[in-house]
Each structure stands twice: as C-alpha cells, then as structure tokens.
C-alpha cells in the first residue's frame, strides 16, 4: 500500500478537526461528565479514544476483506481498477472538503444513521464510566458514529484489497483525529488552533487532493 495513502488519510484526520469536533463534540462533552465525581483524566480519555480507534481498525479490516473478495472477480470485471479510481476520487473530495471548497463527502453521513440509532442505547447502558476498561468499551461504540470523513476513508480501505492494509489505513486516520479530540478534554490547544487556520487547511486540503490526482495520473500512464 503506497505510503502516500497513509500520509493522506492521517492529514484528513488531523486537519478535519473542525468537522470532528462538530460531530463528536456532544459525545466528548457527555463523556466528560460520565465519570462519577470527577472529569476524566488522561487515562480515561485515552481509553475512550483507544476504543474508538479499535473500532476504526476493525471497520477497515472488514472493508479491506470485502475488497479482497471482490478482487476474485478480476478475471471477469476490472474490479481492482474501479476500486482504485473510486478511492482516489474520494481522496480528491476529502482534500476539497479540508480546503473548504466542497462538502460533498458529508452526504455519506446519512448512510449510517440507522446503525447509530441502534448503538446509542448500548452506550447509555455502559454509563457511568468507572474505569479505563469500561471507557474502551464506550469508545468502541463511539467509533461507529456516522461520519462522512470516516466513510470516505473506508472506501479507500475497501480499495486496498487487504484486511491488514485496510485496518492500517483506518488506524492512520484515527491517529490523525486524536489530537483534536483530546484537545476537547485535556491537551493540544495550540495544535487545535493551528489546524483551524484557513491557510493551513487550504494547503493541506490541496495536498490531499493532489495525492488523489497523482494516483489517477499513475493509472492513466500505466494504461
């Protein structure tokens, strides 16, 4: 799997912080008061986010495995080429979103609404959170919150055609989201301020979109 893909999805997670805070802000606030008698410390926050990243990795592994199964049809249909094109188009759309030039990827969020409606009661039953292990379980449920950015990266995980590579791609994205979401509870306020600068978002967004354009150009050259 190209290292550029890992870097690009990490940047999507890191610089998509405004969207992440908007989507997960309510949950982070709720979790801040889900620990009896005190706000969560670093260990609890890492538990929440560790569980979330674990769910991302599981979802990426499933997507990659599905992609691998479709590649068995490659003798009949150009499946791998189609997935490759789709993944790079999604990278371009993600880059345009980060740059503030398009919100098309957010349309994907409606797809997961029914799944999240079924998971919300489970999260409520796990509260109040009394220890880091319980925080990990809550974080794993949180990881399935409908999110256009997550779903877009999942498409790239599908295109890897490998459960391991799909999990790695989603994990890289999740690590990118970590500083902004930890900032809401505890850390990295200066980094959060930096990633919200319009110039930073524009440059990073165009860079991510450029990865997608480069991927499509490589395909055209190799035809």
Number of C-alpha atoms within 10 A of each C-alpha: 12 8 8 14 23 17 16 27 29 22 24 27 25 26 27 24 24 16 17 19 17 10 15 18 16 11 13 19 13 11 22 19 15 19 18 12 7 9 15 23 13 14 11 22 23 18 21 28 24 23 23 26 26 21 23 28 27 21 24 31 26 20 26 28 23 19 24 18 13 17 20 12 12 12 8 8 12 11 17 19 14 11 21 21 19 18 25 24 20 23 30 22 23 31 32 24 25 31 24 14 14 13 14 13 20 19 11 16 16 11 13 15 14 10 12 16 12 10 14 14 10 13 16 11 10 15 16 16 22 14 13 19 14 18 28 23 21 26 24 23 20 24 25 19 21 22 22 22 23 26 21 21 26 27 22 28 32 29 29 29 24 23 23 17 22 31 28 21 30 31 24 23 27 26 17 22 24 20 19 25 23 19 16 17 19 14 14 16 14 9 13 20 12 14 18 14 11 13 12 14 24 19 14 22 28 20 20 30 25 18 21 27 17 15 20 17 11 11 13 9 7 6 5
